[in-house]
Amino acid sequence: MNYEVKHNPEASRFEIELGDKIAHADYHISGNVMTIFHVYTPPEYRGKGIAAQIAKFALNYIRANKFKVIPQCPYMHGYIVGHKEEQDLVN
């Protein structure tokens, strides 16, 4: 299932609303580098590809804005390792 990922710059995160819960990827920006330090999916929604949708959206945003990424979060690091086409974004 595809969910709508939104960029919430005020909260420095990308997110998907899941009823009364939110899956998200938190980041901070320094210059032209975005460090993604946490990806979270509520336990009852795990295993449905939600974190992958957020990761893809975030990396598309990073590419479109000519940023580089530091994937501090183990999930984001693993996502990039598994998607060779995204590895050029790593700082």
Backbone as CSV, one residue per row, in Angstrom:
resi,resn,N_x,N_y,N_z,CA_x,CA_y,CA_z,C_x,C_y,C_z
1,MET,0.843,-1.186,0.000,0.000,0.000,0.000,0.884,1.244,0.000
2,ASN,0.507,2.217,-0.782,1.244,3.481,-0.817,0.585,4.484,0.116
3,TYR,1.415,5.162,0.865,0.968,6.193,1.789,1.502,7.537,1.310
4,GLU,0.850,8.603,1.717,1.302,9.937,1.349,2.379,10.403,2.325
5,VAL,3.575,10.608,1.801,4.676,11.112,2.621,4.676,12.629,2.497
6,LYS,4.799,13.295,3.620,4.844,14.758,3.643,6.158,15.212,4.263
7,HIS,6.638,16.337,3.758,7.810,16.970,4.366,7.287,17.971,5.382
8,ASN,7.755,17.868,6.607,7.370,18.789,7.675,8.627,19.526,8.118
9,PRO,8.995,20.603,7.394,10.255,21.285,7.718,10.255,21.924,9.107
10,GLU,9.094,22.301,9.625,9.036,22.894,10.965,9.483,21.895,12.034
11,ALA,9.191,20.617,11.805,9.589,19.561,12.740,10.880,18.864,12.290
12,SER,11.451,19.275,11.169,12.656,18.666,10.591,12.482,17.162,10.414
13,ARG,11.409,16.821,9.686,11.181,15.410,9.427,10.275,15.194,8.222
14,PHE,10.351,13.973,7.695,9.449,13.483,6.673,8.501,12.539,7.402
15,GLU,7.204,12.571,7.045,6.267,11.800,7.840,5.097,11.253,7.043
16,ILE,4.510,10.206,7.608,3.285,9.605,7.095,2.316,9.533,8.267
17,GLU,1.126,10.088,8.088,0.092,9.996,9.114,-0.594,8.642,9.005
18,LEU,-0.692,7.963,10.123,-1.306,6.638,10.201,-2.396,6.685,11.267
19,GLY,-3.508,7.300,10.925,-4.554,7.504,11.932,-4.054,8.480,12.971
20,ASP,-4.010,8.036,14.217,-3.546,8.908,15.297,-2.046,8.746,15.581
21,LYS,-1.353,8.004,14.728,0.087,7.797,14.887,0.822,8.332,13.661
22,ILE,2.127,8.537,13.813,2.936,9.077,12.717,4.224,8.273,12.587
23,ALA,4.510,7.830,11.374,5.815,7.268,11.036,6.650,8.436,10.523
24,HIS,7.948,8.448,10.827,8.734,9.620,10.433,10.217,9.315,10.326
25,ALA,10.896,10.200,9.607,12.357,10.217,9.524,12.799,11.606,9.963
26,ASP,13.569,11.662,11.017,14.038,12.932,11.573,15.414,13.283,11.013
27,TYR,15.631,14.556,10.790,16.894,14.997,10.200,17.323,16.343,10.755
28,HIS,18.564,16.687,10.485,19.022,18.066,10.630,19.893,18.384,9.424
29,ILE,19.916,19.652,9.087,20.647,20.129,7.916,21.772,21.052,8.371
30,SER,22.937,20.841,7.791,24.070,21.729,7.987,24.666,21.979,6.609
31,GLY,24.560,23.215,6.151,25.027,23.540,4.802,24.207,22.777,3.785
32,ASN,24.882,21.986,2.968,24.167,21.204,1.952,24.135,19.715,2.309
33,VAL,24.235,19.410,3.614,24.230,18.023,4.071,23.051,17.801,5.025
34,MET,22.259,16.785,4.707,21.155,16.397,5.575,21.558,15.110,6.293
35,THR,21.569,15.162,7.606,21.841,13.981,8.414,20.504,13.402,8.862
36,ILE,20.234,12.180,8.459,19.017,11.504,8.910,19.429,10.633,10.085
37,PHE,18.914,11.000,11.268,19.382,10.345,12.484,18.367,9.407,13.123
38,HIS,17.139,9.363,12.594,16.152,8.459,13.193,15.017,8.211,12.213
39,VAL,14.699,6.948,11.995,13.509,6.562,11.224,12.656,5.712,12.153
40,TYR,11.382,6.063,12.279,10.482,5.374,13.213,9.170,5.021,12.534
41,THR,8.743,3.793,12.746,7.415,3.341,12.340,6.761,2.738,13.579
42,PRO,5.517,3.127,13.898,4.844,2.517,15.045,4.822,0.990,14.901
43,PRO,5.010,0.265,15.997,5.136,-1.194,15.939,4.044,-1.908,15.152
44,GLU,2.824,-1.485,15.297,1.724,-2.175,14.609,1.722,-1.961,13.093
45,TYR,2.548,-1.045,12.593,2.623,-0.766,11.158,3.931,-1.267,10.537
46,ARG,4.782,-1.881,11.314,6.068,-2.348,10.795,5.869,-3.530,9.853
47,GLY,6.798,-3.651,8.902,6.740,-4.741,7.947,5.827,-4.484,6.763
48,LYS,5.354,-3.260,6.614,4.434,-2.906,5.536,5.089,-1.990,4.495
49,GLY,6.399,-1.754,4.606,7.107,-0.921,3.637,6.978,0.567,3.880
50,ILE,6.460,0.952,5.024,6.250,2.373,5.320,7.576,3.108,5.467
51,ALA,8.512,2.546,6.207,9.819,3.194,6.374,10.530,3.326,5.031
52,ALA,10.378,2.334,4.163,10.999,2.398,2.833,10.416,3.535,2.011
53,GLN,9.113,3.754,2.122,8.488,4.863,1.389,9.018,6.200,1.892
54,ILE,9.188,6.313,3.196,9.740,7.552,3.754,11.187,7.732,3.307
55,ALA,11.974,6.667,3.343,13.380,6.748,2.927,13.491,7.186,1.472
56,LYS,12.704,6.580,0.599,12.731,6.938,-0.823,12.350,8.401,-1.024
57,PHE,11.300,8.849,-0.351,10.860,10.237,-0.453,11.969,11.177,0.012
58,ALA,12.576,10.853,1.158,13.650,11.691,1.700,14.824,11.769,0.732
59,LEU,15.221,10.646,0.173,16.352,10.642,-0.762,16.018,11.368,-2.059
60,ASN,14.784,11.276,-2.512,14.365,12.065,-3.681,14.441,13.557,-3.373
61,TYR,14.036,13.939,-2.169,14.113,15.341,-1.742,15.577,15.786,-1.700
62,ILE,16.427,14.960,-1.140,17.853,15.280,-1.036,18.461,15.468,-2.429
63,ARG,18.143,14.566,-3.330,18.667,14.669,-4.698,18.149,15.929,-5.394
64,ALA,16.854,16.182,-5.296,16.245,17.339,-5.968,16.811,18.665,-5.461
65,ASN,17.230,18.690,-4.195,17.751,19.919,-3.598,19.269,19.982,-3.570
66,LYS,19.905,19.014,-4.282,21.358,18.974,-4.420,22.073,18.907,-3.069
67,PHE,21.479,18.172,-2.142,22.092,17.899,-0.856,22.885,16.599,-0.931
68,LYS,23.653,16.355,0.087,24.261,15.063,0.369,23.604,14.555,1.648
69,VAL,23.777,13.265,1.927,23.152,12.687,3.116,24.181,11.968,3.969
70,ILE,24.004,12.074,5.266,24.724,11.245,6.226,23.653,10.363,6.874
71,PRO,23.661,9.073,6.570,22.645,8.175,7.126,23.061,7.626,8.492
72,GLN,22.881,8.420,9.548,23.252,7.982,10.892,22.345,6.868,11.398
73,CYS,21.102,6.890,10.988,20.133,5.891,11.419,20.438,4.548,10.761
74,PRO,20.464,3.465,11.527,20.740,2.149,10.929,19.755,1.777,9.809
75,TYR,18.492,2.154,9.945,17.544,1.820,8.881,17.918,2.551,7.590
76,MET,18.175,3.846,7.676,18.509,4.618,6.475,19.816,4.131,5.871
77,HIS,20.780,3.806,6.702,22.044,3.269,6.202,21.795,1.978,5.423
78,GLY,21.019,1.083,5.998,20.712,-0.177,5.332,19.930,0.009,4.045
79,TYR,19.040,0.982,4.034,18.265,1.258,2.826,19.203,1.693,1.701
80,ILE,20.119,2.580,2.006,21.047,3.072,0.983,21.983,1.954,0.516
81,VAL,22.463,1.128,1.423,23.315,0.004,1.042,22.567,-0.909,0.070
82,GLY,21.288,-1.107,0.299,20.487,-1.978,-0.554,20.010,-1.348,-1.847
83,HIS,20.218,-0.053,-2.008,19.782,0.674,-3.206,20.982,1.412,-3.783
84,LYS,21.739,0.711,-4.568,22.992,1.242,-5.126,22.805,2.579,-5.843
85,GLU,21.641,2.782,-6.456,21.380,4.018,-7.192,21.333,5.246,-6.283
86,GLU,21.268,5.039,-4.975,21.218,6.156,-4.013,22.573,6.435,-3.365
87,GLN,23.544,5.570,-3.588,24.811,5.675,-2.874,25.630,6.912,-3.231
88,ASP,25.368,7.506,-4.399,26.090,8.731,-4.766,25.695,9.918,-3.880
89,LEU,24.611,9.782,-3.130,24.153,10.868,-2.265,24.880,10.921,-0.918
90,VAL,25.585,9.843,-0.592,26.224,9.763,0.723,27.418,10.699,0.797
91,ASN,27.463,11.441,1.876,28.540,12.410,2.094,29.729,11.718,2.740
